[in-house]
Amino acid sequence: MLFALRRAGGALLVLLLAFTAAYLLLAALPGDGVLARYGSPELGLTPAQLDEIRAAYGADRPLFERYADTVASFLRGDLGYSVQSGAAVADLVAVALPSTLTLAVLGLAVAVFLAVVIAFTATYGAFRPLRAVFRQLPPLFVSMPVFWIGIILIQVFSFQLGWVPLIGADPVEALILPVLTLAVPIAAPLAQVLTRSIDEVSEQPFVAVVRSRGASTSWLLWRNVVRNALLPALTMAGVLFGELVGGAVVTEAVFGRPGIGQLTAQAVANRDTPVLLAIVVISSVAFVVINLVVDLLYPLLDPRLRRGGRPLAVSRSRVAGAVPTPTPLTEGIAR
């Protein structure tokens, strides 16, 4: 319970820092949303009129006062109003979020599936050439930009093969290529970490002991190796959520899907600070919540951590290399 409270407190601190950093960076940018919308020469507004509009939006007040008011408004659930359209930011986000959330969840699920298939085939494949090929897939996938993957998938599966239509597609067909585009670059680092973890756990002495007692390969894999190899991979999955959000923005732009990505692109083009700030906060909340859930799952996978261990420090320090010491040693031998 104490560990959960500490992690929750740290999550709130991260959210506050992320909000403050985003607010200060957006405030430091030259120009503003009022100038982007009303500064066109075609409108013929004078500088004095532009200043009156800024005063109406409260943009002429001191920075700290605006920051405090914005924090209070966000705590009340009031995300403000778009400078470009005048619509409530909460309404804009509510319309765009379901599409992006569906894309992100499906993309993460497919990425996990691809990573597991690649890692298991690379370590337990029937033939050595097959294992070698699958070990080279993650570096290949990492080198592919998200927008390039989307363009290639459109060219091959829509224009050449005609399997997935781009125009007139039903909701399911419209998700196939975007989900694959989002999943491929996410699956690559996850597969790399999982493959390395499986390799290193397989070399541990307790695996040799269990194997010497007559355990089958499948028993060894599922009851001993996988459980110990999951902690670094689980940590990487939480870290990759940030890349998942960024990939969703690019993917929606490539496929012309409505969602948070399209809303972000429009807000950047129009210098719509309230919308950008709301999107940053929502993304930060999602990232922090995912990582908090990952941290709270560690004790379920490693019984030692239920006695007051420090899962975050142990796991994240070994994502790129070694894996934690095997936990179900006596359990694996006894069973």
N, C-alpha and C positions, 0 to 999 in steps of 0.2 A: 504493500500500500504506500509506504514511504517513497519507494522508487517511482511509482506512478505519479505521486504528487510532485516530486522533483521534476519529472519529465514534463508534466503539464505546466508547471511554472516556467520551465525553460522555453516551452512552446509559446507561451504568452509573451515572453520577453523577445523572442525572435520575431513574432508578429509585430510588436511595437517598433522594433528596430527597422524591420522591412518597410513598415508604413512611413516612418520618419525619413528613411533614406530616399524612398520613392518621392515623397512630398518635396524634400529639399532639392532633389535633382530636377524634378519637373518645374519647380519654382525658379531654378537657376537658368533654365533654358531661355534664350533670347526670344522676344515676342510673346504673344499669348493667343488664346483662343478667340478673344474679341477681335484682335487685329486680323486673324486668319479668316474670320467670317465677315467682318464689316469693313475691313481695310481695303476692299477692292475699289479702284478708281471709278468703276461704273456706278457705285452707290453714291459717290460724291459727298461722303461724310467728312466733316472737318475734324481736326484733332480734338477740339473742344467737345464735339459730339461723341467721339470715341471715348473720351475721358468720362463723360456722363454715363455711357453704357458700362464702362468698367466699374463705376461707382454703384450702378444698379446691381451688378453681380458681386459687389463687395471685393473686387480685385484691387482696389486702391488702398486697402487697409494694411497695417503693418504685418509682416510675415508671421510673427509669433501669434498674433491675434487670429489670423486666418487659420493657422495650424491648430490652435486650441479649439476653434469653432468646428473645424473639420473633424477632429478627433471625437468631439462630443456628438456630432451628427452621426458619425459612423457607429458609435456605441449605441445610439438610438435606432439604428437601422436605416437612417436617412443618408443615402449615397449622393445626394445633390441632384443637379439638373445639367443636362448636356448643354454646353455653350453653342454647339452647332445647330442642334435641332430644338432645344428647349424642352425635350422630353425628360421625364424622370429617369435617372441612370438605373435605378432599381428595375424599372420596367424594361429598359433596353437589355439589361443583363438577364432578366427572367425569360425573355424571348430567345436570346442567343445561347444561353447556358445548356439547355437540354440536348441540343444537337452536338455541341462540343463534348459534353459529358458522355454521350453515347459513343462517339468516336473514340474518346480517350479510353474508356473502359474496355471496349472491344479491341482496340489496338494493344492495350496492355495484356489482355487475355491471350491474344494471338502471339504476342511477343514472348510471353512465358511458355506457351506451347512450343514455339519454334526453338527457343533456347533449350528446353528440356530434350527435345528430339535431337538437336545438334549435339548437345553434351553427352547424352547417353550413347548415341551412335559413334561419336568420336572416341569414347572410352571402352564401350562394350560391343562395338560392331563386329559382325561375323568375319570380315576380311580386313587385313591390314591396309590395302589400298583404299577401301571405303572409309576406314577410320582416318587415314591421312587426308582424304578429300574433305571430310567434315571438320577436321581441325583447321582447315584453311578458310572455311566459310566465314567465321566471325571477323577476321581481319578484312576480308573482302567487303562484308556488309558495313563495317565501320567506315570504310573509305567512300561510301556512297552518300552524297548529300540527299536530304529528304526531297527537295524539289526535283532532283534528277531522277530519283526512283519513281516519283509520281508521273513524270513526263514519259519515262520508258514504259511504265505499265499502261498508260493511256495509248501509246503508240502500238504496243504489241497486242494487248487484249481487247482494245476497243476498235482501233482503226484497222489493224491487219487481220486479226482472228475474228473480230466481231462477237466475242463471247459476252462482253459486258458493255451494254450501251451507255453512252454518256447523255444522250438526249432522250427524254421519255422513259427513263429508268424508274422502276418502282423503288420504294424506300430501301428494300433489302439490296437490290442491285447497285443502288447509289452508294452503299456503304462498303462494297467489296474492295474496290481499288484504294479508296482512302485508308481503310483499315490496314491493308497490306503495306501501303506506303508508310504509315506510321509505325507499324510493327517491326519492319526489317531493321532499321537502325537501332531500335530499342533492344531487340533480341540479341544483337551482336555482342555488346559488352557483358550482358547477362550470361550468354553462353560461354564466353571466355572465362568468367569467374567460376561458373559452375563446373566447367571442364577441369580447370586447375584444382578446384577444391576436391572433386572426385578423385583425381590423380593422386593428390597428396594424402587424402584419407585412406585410399587403397593401399598405400605404402606403410601405414601405421602398423605397429606390432599386433595390436588387438585384432586386426583383420586377418593376419596370418594365423593367429590362434584359433579364431572362429572357423577359418577355412580348414585347418588341420583337424578339426572335430567333425568334419564331414558336411559342413554347410554348403548348400548349392549356391551358384552364382546369383540367382534371383534373390535368394534369402539374404545373402551378403549385401547385395545392392540396396534392397528396400528396407531391411531392418537394421543395418549398421552404417553403410557408406552414405546413403542419401541423407539420413537424419543429421549426420555430422557435417555434411557438405552444404547444408541449407543455410546456415547462418551467414556466411559471406554473401551468398547469392541473394538472400532476403534483404540484407543491407543494401546491396547494389540495386535491387528492385525499387527500394524506397528512394535512393539517390536519383535514379533515372526518371522519377516522376517529373522532375523539373524539365528534363529534356522532352518528356512526353507532352508537356504543356506547350513548349516552344515548337515542337514538331507538329502539333495540332494546328497552330497558327499558320505555319507554312503549308500544311496539307490542305486546309480549307481555302487558302488563297489559290493553290494550284487547281483544285477541283471546283472552285466557285461555290463552295458550300456555305450557307449562312451559319453563323456561329460566333463564338468569342473571337476567333481569328479574324474574321471579316470585320467585326466591330472594332478590334484593336487597330487594324490597318486604317480604317476610316478615322479613328480617333487620332492616330499619329499624323495622318495627312492634314487633319483640320486643327491640330493642336488642342484637342478637346481634353483638357486636363482632368476634369471630374470623371470622365469615362475611363481614362488611362489609370487614374489612381484607384478607382474601384476594381478594375481588372487586376492590377498589381496586388491589391489586398486579397481578392478572391483566390488568385493563384497561390499567394503565400499561405493562406489558410489551408488550401487543399494540400500543398506540399508539406506543411507542418503536421497536419492531421495524419497523412499517410506515414510519415516518418515516426510519429508518435505511436501509431498502431504497430509499426514494425518493431519498435523498441519494446512494446508491451508483449509482443509475441515471443521474444527471446526466451523468457522463462518457461514457456510451454515446450520449446524445442530442446532446451538444455536444463535438466533438472538441477544442476549446480547453482544456477542463477536464482532459483527460488529461495536460496539460503543467503541472499544478500550480495550476489556477485555484481559485477559492473559490465553488463552486456555490451553497452555502446562502445566503450573503450576497447574491449577485447575484439569485438567483431570488426569494427571499422578500421582498426589498425592492421587487419589481416586480409582485407578484401583483395588487395593486389598480390598477395603472396600466400603465406602460410594460413592454415585453417586452425580452428580451435582444437584443443586436445579432445580426443574422443570421449563422449560422455556415457554412452550406453555400453561400456566395456563389459561389466559383469552381467548386465542384462542380455547382451548379445550372446555371451558364452553360455549363460544359463538356459536360454531359450533354444 
